[in-house]
Amino acid sequence: MDFIFKGTTLDQNNFAKRLQEAIKAKYGARVSAARIARDLEHASKFQIQVTSEGVRKWLLGQSIPRAQTVAHLEVMLGTHLVFGHSVSRFADMSESELLACREQIDQALKAKSEAA
């Protein structure tokens, strides 16, 4: 499954690779999914609650966290995980990026309504 971030699609494997690289850069060593989950909860002041199983799925490319969680991960890891752009604020998007997002959303909604 692909996800929309800032007018682009992001596949799970690409996100997993970027996350693994960011974790290696920050920690300098291999760390457990439980450690990442705990650090993320603390870094977000407990606004974000994740399980080690959820983090493990992100690292293996089996899922992608919600945009708010990605934004907190980016802050915690000190890098952008989604194509070099933060996903934390629509206000930071250009008009063309917003229009591209809207077009993808409109297409997805149309496909869902046609399938129903």
Secondary structure as GFF3:
##gff-version 3
##sequence-region A 1 116
A	DSSP	beta_strand	2	5	.	.	.	ID=ss1
A	DSSP	beta_strand	8	11	.	.	.	ID=ss2
A	DSSP	alpha_helix	12	27	.	.	.	ID=ss3
A	DSSP	alpha_helix	33	43	.	.	.	ID=ss4
A	DSSP	alpha_helix	52	60	.	.	.	ID=ss5
A	DSSP	alpha_helix	67	77	.	.	.	ID=ss6
A	DSSP	three_ten_helix	90	92	.	.	.	ID=ss7
A	DSSP	alpha_helix	95	115	.	.	.	ID=ss8
###
